[in-house]
Amino acid sequence: MHGYVERGTGEGAEVVAGGEPPDGPGAFYPPTVLAGVDNAMSVAQEEIFGPVVTVIPFEGEADAVRSRTMSPTA
């Protein structure tokens, strides 16, 4: 999980919530929000099975539709 967050920030995303695993035992990862993501980033291309959400900005409905249809999971 944390590897995806690190990869996303390495590609230019910004962690705006969460993003750091807590100290201690267990496999808990805090809910995390990555902003400033674009469709070319791996965190947008790959499905992350965990509490990580990506925010992809768009300008208007047409841009949102175009952005979604560029995704390989569309």
Secondary structure, 3 states (H helix, E strand, C coil): CHHHHHHHHHCCCEEEECCCCCCCCCCCCCCEEEECCCCCCHHHHCCCCCCEEECCCCCHHHHHHHHHHCCCCC
